[in-house]
Amino acid sequence: MNKFSEDIARYRSMGHSGKQLWLNPAIWAITIYRFGNWLYSANPFVLIRIPLKIVYFFAYMFSEVVMEMCLDPQATIGGGLYIAHIGGVHINPQAVIGSNCDIAHRVTIGASAMGRKGAPVLGDRVYIGTGATLVGKIKVGNGAKIAANTLVMSNIPDGATVMGVPGRIIMRAPKAVESPHPR
């Protein structure tokens, strides 16, 4: 299944269907991202590529200016992306986002300031709350949860919950308990 199909399947699993699904601006933003990502990675034949890049340019500008959604086509985003509300989402071209991640509005996933290179790499099933900012060459583990208005500038382990400015781990994933072996 391609990544866009996984995105749609994720929305459907959360109760979105029919007109409600296709009139959802978050779906439009994801569609524009997937189209741009395909266009720049597949690099189709030049006679097709040029008109498609013109169409993409206007779609991307609509997404960025009207919906305030800047999902750079060079970013790597796994299937099953869920954006609950549009507005203020900015994803750096170097960012890597795993599968089945949830991103709320007013989220920035970007590079550090002062010329430092690198952007965040997110694992699968990561939740990012409203207004959170993730910056720099950091890794966020699978199943991590980032609370609203949190600033993340360091690595986050799998399953951890992070909150605050700067972000601090307030809860870790439960450790697996070994069952006692019968003797």
Salt bridges, closest charged atoms under 4 A:
ASP7 OD2 - ARG34 NE 2.76
GLU68 OE1 - ARG106 NH1 2.90
ASP102 OD1 - ARG10 NH2 2.41
